[in-house]
Each structure stands twice: as structure tokens, then as C-alpha cells.
Amino acid sequence: MEHYKATLMDEAAVKRAVKRIAHEIVERNNGGEDLCFVGIKRRGIPLAHLIAKYVEEIEGTKIPVGALDITFYRDDLKKKSENPEVHPSDIGFPIEGEHVVLVDDVLFTGRTVSAALDALKEYGRAASIQLAVLVDRGHRELPIRGDYVGKNVPTSRAEFIAVKLPPYDEKIAVELHEMQGE
């Protein structure tokens, strides 16, 4: 059972963080040329679209956005479910030679990003792969870090971060929840 503890970021704070991330991406990549975004399913996808929208506003060029399902690349697939729910990946553009910004909502152990890197290799050899996350909550198990981080939130293992984004949720926010015994 989960228990709501606090709202860490409201809609305005999320949008400010995403705009800052967009500016950092443009600065690091000297503009938007040869740049594309790939969101990790689920909430990394709307987040990737939002960041791309801001980069487009800054640079005046359309940035391609794709969706990546990492289900079969997870190292904990057997623990998760006997019948995992798989969604198709949708990367309708070549990543060969591109600067790919991999986008996820929360960076935790690093295992999701590791699986995403493995999955992304199936689409070609990118010039570089950078990682953008809205929240970094710590507890890394692999040597992975975000290149662009909206907010660092130290958490306990009993807590979890719930990122709320349309179309999956009716609001935009980042909430802290705690797992409670049943």
C-alpha cells in the first residue's frame, strides 16, 4: 500500500526544469542539428516530446522524437512478470551519426537506462547518447548518471517518486510516496 507524502514539483516547477534541460541540451550540442530524442516508455515519452518542443522553440527546427520499449532488455524480466506487457518501440528516424538524448522520468538504480542503451544499439550507432531525466533519486546500482537532471531528490528505499504527466495522468507534477506495510 502506498502513502502520499508530498508534492516535490508542481506543474510550473516541472515546466521550468524541462525548459532548463532544453537550454542545457542546446548549449551542449551547439544547437539542434543532428539531435534527436528517444523517450523510454512510459513517462519518458511525453517528457521527450515536451523537451523537444522547448528545443524547437529555442532553435526554430523540428526535433525528431521516438519511443523505446525496453521490456525484453531488462535484467529483471523474470522477476517482474511471467507475461510482461510489451509495447512497440517507435523510432521512425535513423539514429546513425545522430546525437541521441535518451529521456526518462526518474533515474533510480540505473538498470532501466542500461536496458535502454542495449535496446538503442539495435537502431544503429549514434554519434553520442546523452541522458536527460526529470528526477534523480539516487540509489545507483550501475555506473550511470544523468547528463541533464531536472531535480535531485534523495530518497529512502521505502519511498518512490511518482511523476504525473498527460496522457497517463490528469496533471503535471512530481510526488513523493512511501510504501507502507499491508
Contacts in CASP RR format, 6 or more apart in sequence:
PFRMAT RR
TARGET T0000
AUTHOR 0000-0000-0000
METHOD contacts of the structure
MODEL  1
MEHYKATLMDEAAVKRAVKRIAHEIVERNNGGEDLCFVGIKRRGIPLAHL
IAKYVEEIEGTKIPVGALDITFYRDDLKKKSENPEVHPSDIGFPIEGEHV
VLVDDVLFTGRTVSAALDALKEYGRAASIQLAVLVDRGHRELPIRGDYVG
KNVPTSRAEFIAVKLPPYDEKIAVELHEMQGE
1 179 0 8 1.000
1 180 0 8 1.000
1 181 0 8 1.000
1 182 0 8 1.000
2 160 0 8 1.000
2 177 0 8 1.000
2 178 0 8 1.000
2 179 0 8 1.000
2 180 0 8 1.000
3 177 0 8 1.000
3 178 0 8 1.000
3 179 0 8 1.000
3 180 0 8 1.000
4 175 0 8 1.000
4 176 0 8 1.000
4 177 0 8 1.000
5 159 0 8 1.000
5 175 0 8 1.000
5 176 0 8 1.000
5 177 0 8 1.000
5 178 0 8 1.000
6 175 0 8 1.000
6 176 0 8 1.000
7 173 0 8 1.000
7 174 0 8 1.000
7 175 0 8 1.000
7 176 0 8 1.000
8 135 0 8 1.000
8 151 0 8 1.000
8 153 0 8 1.000
8 161 0 8 1.000
8 174 0 8 1.000
8 175 0 8 1.000
8 176 0 8 1.000
9 17 0 8 1.000
9 135 0 8 1.000
9 151 0 8 1.000
9 173 0 8 1.000
9 174 0 8 1.000
10 172 0 8 1.000
10 173 0 8 1.000
11 171 0 8 1.000
11 172 0 8 1.000
11 173 0 8 1.000
13 151 0 8 1.000
13 174 0 8 1.000
14 134 0 8 1.000
14 172 0 8 1.000
14 173 0 8 1.000
14 174 0 8 1.000
15 50 0 8 1.000
15 172 0 8 1.000
17 134 0 8 1.000
17 150 0 8 1.000
17 151 0 8 1.000
18 47 0 8 1.000
18 50 0 8 1.000
18 51 0 8 1.000
18 54 0 8 1.000
18 134 0 8 1.000
18 150 0 8 1.000
19 54 0 8 1.000
20 150 0 8 1.000
21 51 0 8 1.000
21 132 0 8 1.000
21 148 0 8 1.000
21 149 0 8 1.000
21 150 0 8 1.000
22 51 0 8 1.000
22 54 0 8 1.000
22 55 0 8 1.000
22 57 0 8 1.000
22 58 0 8 1.000
23 54 0 8 1.000
23 58 0 8 1.000
24 148 0 8 1.000
25 35 0 8 1.000
25 51 0 8 1.000
25 55 0 8 1.000
25 101 0 8 1.000
25 130 0 8 1.000
25 132 0 8 1.000
25 148 0 8 1.000
26 32 0 8 1.000
26 55 0 8 1.000
26 58 0 8 1.000
26 59 0 8 1.000
28 130 0 8 1.000
28 147 0 8 1.000
29 35 0 8 1.000
29 99 0 8 1.000
31 59 0 8 1.000
32 55 0 8 1.000
32 59 0 8 1.000
32 61 0 8 1.000
32 63 0 8 1.000
33 61 0 8 1.000
34 97 0 8 1.000
34 98 0 8 1.000
34 99 0 8 1.000
34 127 0 8 1.000
35 55 0 8 1.000
35 63 0 8 1.000
35 98 0 8 1.000
35 99 0 8 1.000
35 101 0 8 1.000
36 63 0 8 1.000
36 64 0 8 1.000
36 65 0 8 1.000
36 66 0 8 1.000
36 93 0 8 1.000
36 95 0 8 1.000
36 98 0 8 1.000
36 99 0 8 1.000
36 100 0 8 1.000
36 101 0 8 1.000
37 48 0 8 1.000
37 49 0 8 1.000
37 51 0 8 1.000
37 52 0 8 1.000
37 63 0 8 1.000
37 64 0 8 1.000
37 65 0 8 1.000
37 66 0 8 1.000
37 100 0 8 1.000
37 101 0 8 1.000
37 103 0 8 1.000
38 48 0 8 1.000
38 65 0 8 1.000
38 66 0 8 1.000
38 67 0 8 1.000
38 68 0 8 1.000
38 91 0 8 1.000
38 95 0 8 1.000
38 100 0 8 1.000
38 101 0 8 1.000
38 102 0 8 1.000
38 103 0 8 1.000
38 116 0 8 1.000
38 120 0 8 1.000
39 45 0 8 1.000
39 47 0 8 1.000
39 48 0 8 1.000
39 65 0 8 1.000
39 66 0 8 1.000
39 67 0 8 1.000
39 68 0 8 1.000
39 102 0 8 1.000
39 103 0 8 1.000
39 104 0 8 1.000
40 68 0 8 1.000
40 70 0 8 1.000
40 102 0 8 1.000
40 103 0 8 1.000
40 104 0 8 1.000
40 112 0 8 1.000
40 113 0 8 1.000
40 116 0 8 1.000
41 67 0 8 1.000
41 68 0 8 1.000
41 69 0 8 1.000
41 70 0 8 1.000
41 87 0 8 1.000
41 89 0 8 1.000
42 168 0 8 1.000
43 104 0 8 1.000
43 105 0 8 1.000
43 163 0 8 1.000
43 165 0 8 1.000
43 168 0 8 1.000
44 103 0 8 1.000
44 104 0 8 1.000
44 105 0 8 1.000
45 65 0 8 1.000
45 66 0 8 1.000
45 67 0 8 1.000
45 103 0 8 1.000
46 165 0 8 1.000
46 166 0 8 1.000
46 167 0 8 1.000
46 168 0 8 1.000
47 103 0 8 1.000
47 104 0 8 1.000
47 105 0 8 1.000
47 132 0 8 1.000
47 134 0 8 1.000
47 163 0 8 1.000
47 165 0 8 1.000
48 65 0 8 1.000
48 66 0 8 1.000
48 67 0 8 1.000
48 101 0 8 1.000
48 103 0 8 1.000
49 65 0 8 1.000
50 165 0 8 1.000
51 101 0 8 1.000
51 103 0 8 1.000
51 132 0 8 1.000
52 63 0 8 1.000
52 64 0 8 1.000
52 65 0 8 1.000
55 63 0 8 1.000
56 62 0 8 1.000
56 63 0 8 1.000
64 92 0 8 1.000
64 93 0 8 1.000
66 89 0 8 1.000
66 90 0 8 1.000
66 91 0 8 1.000
66 92 0 8 1.000
66 93 0 8 1.000
67 87 0 8 1.000
67 89 0 8 1.000
67 90 0 8 1.000
67 91 0 8 1.000
68 89 0 8 1.000
68 91 0 8 1.000
68 102 0 8 1.000
68 116 0 8 1.000
68 119 0 8 1.000
68 120 0 8 1.000
69 86 0 8 1.000
69 87 0 8 1.000
69 88 0 8 1.000
69 89 0 8 1.000
69 119 0 8 1.000
70 112 0 8 1.000
70 115 0 8 1.000
70 116 0 8 1.000
70 118 0 8 1.000
70 119 0 8 1.000
71 77 0 8 1.000
71 84 0 8 1.000
71 85 0 8 1.000
71 86 0 8 1.000
71 87 0 8 1.000
72 84 0 8 1.000
72 86 0 8 1.000
72 119 0 8 1.000
73 115 0 8 1.000
73 116 0 8 1.000
73 118 0 8 1.000
73 119 0 8 1.000
74 80 0 8 1.000
74 111 0 8 1.000
74 112 0 8 1.000
74 115 0 8 1.000
75 111 0 8 1.000
75 114 0 8 1.000
75 115 0 8 1.000
76 111 0 8 1.000
77 84 0 8 1.000
89 119 0 8 1.000
91 123 0 8 1.000
94 123 0 8 1.000
94 124 0 8 1.000
95 120 0 8 1.000
95 123 0 8 1.000
95 124 0 8 1.000
95 125 0 8 1.000
95 126 0 8 1.000
96 124 0 8 1.000
96 125 0 8 1.000
96 126 0 8 1.000
97 125 0 8 1.000
97 126 0 8 1.000
97 127 0 8 1.000
98 126 0 8 1.000
98 127 0 8 1.000
99 126 0 8 1.000
99 127 0 8 1.000
99 128 0 8 1.000
99 130 0 8 1.000
100 120 0 8 1.000
100 126 0 8 1.000
100 128 0 8 1.000
100 129 0 8 1.000
100 130 0 8 1.000
101 129 0 8 1.000
101 130 0 8 1.000
101 131 0 8 1.000
101 132 0 8 1.000
101 148 0 8 1.000
102 113 0 8 1.000
102 116 0 8 1.000
102 117 0 8 1.000
102 120 0 8 1.000
102 129 0 8 1.000
102 130 0 8 1.000
102 131 0 8 1.000
102 132 0 8 1.000
103 131 0 8 1.000
103 132 0 8 1.000
103 133 0 8 1.000
104 112 0 8 1.000
104 113 0 8 1.000
104 116 0 8 1.000
104 131 0 8 1.000
104 132 0 8 1.000
104 133 0 8 1.000
104 134 0 8 1.000
105 133 0 8 1.000
105 134 0 8 1.000
105 135 0 8 1.000
105 161 0 8 1.000
105 163 0 8 1.000
105 165 0 8 1.000
106 133 0 8 1.000
106 134 0 8 1.000
106 135 0 8 1.000
106 136 0 8 1.000
106 137 0 8 1.000
106 161 0 8 1.000
106 163 0 8 1.000
107 113 0 8 1.000
107 131 0 8 1.000
107 133 0 8 1.000
107 135 0 8 1.000
107 136 0 8 1.000
107 137 0 8 1.000
107 138 0 8 1.000
107 144 0 8 1.000
107 145 0 8 1.000
107 146 0 8 1.000
107 149 0 8 1.000
108 137 0 8 1.000
108 138 0 8 1.000
108 139 0 8 1.000
108 140 0 8 1.000
109 139 0 8 1.000
109 140 0 8 1.000
109 141 0 8 1.000
109 142 0 8 1.000
110 140 0 8 1.000
110 141 0 8 1.000
110 142 0 8 1.000
110 144 0 8 1.000
111 141 0 8 1.000
111 142 0 8 1.000
113 131 0 8 1.000
113 142 0 8 1.000
113 144 0 8 1.000
114 142 0 8 1.000
114 144 0 8 1.000
117 129 0 8 1.000
120 126 0 8 1.000
120 129 0 8 1.000
130 147 0 8 1.000
130 148 0 8 1.000
131 144 0 8 1.000
131 145 0 8 1.000
131 146 0 8 1.000
131 147 0 8 1.000
131 148 0 8 1.000
132 146 0 8 1.000
132 147 0 8 1.000
132 148 0 8 1.000
132 149 0 8 1.000
133 146 0 8 1.000
133 148 0 8 1.000
133 149 0 8 1.000
133 150 0 8 1.000
134 150 0 8 1.000
134 151 0 8 1.000
134 163 0 8 1.000
134 174 0 8 1.000
135 149 0 8 1.000
135 150 0 8 1.000
135 151 0 8 1.000
135 152 0 8 1.000
135 153 0 8 1.000
135 161 0 8 1.000
135 163 0 8 1.000
135 174 0 8 1.000
136 145 0 8 1.000
136 146 0 8 1.000
136 149 0 8 1.000
136 150 0 8 1.000
136 151 0 8 1.000
136 152 0 8 1.000
136 153 0 8 1.000
137 153 0 8 1.000
137 154 0 8 1.000
137 155 0 8 1.000
137 161 0 8 1.000
138 152 0 8 1.000
138 154 0 8 1.000
138 155 0 8 1.000
139 155 0 8 1.000
139 157 0 8 1.000
151 174 0 8 1.000
153 161 0 8 1.000
153 174 0 8 1.000
153 176 0 8 1.000
155 161 0 8 1.000
155 176 0 8 1.000
158 178 0 8 1.000
158 179 0 8 1.000
159 176 0 8 1.000
159 177 0 8 1.000
159 178 0 8 1.000
159 179 0 8 1.000
160 176 0 8 1.000
160 177 0 8 1.000
160 178 0 8 1.000
160 179 0 8 1.000
161 174 0 8 1.000
161 175 0 8 1.000
161 176 0 8 1.000
161 177 0 8 1.000
162 174 0 8 1.000
162 175 0 8 1.000
162 176 0 8 1.000
162 177 0 8 1.000
163 173 0 8 1.000
163 174 0 8 1.000
163 175 0 8 1.000
164 170 0 8 1.000
164 171 0 8 1.000
164 172 0 8 1.000
164 173 0 8 1.000
164 174 0 8 1.000
164 175 0 8 1.000
165 172 0 8 1.000
166 172 0 8 1.000
END
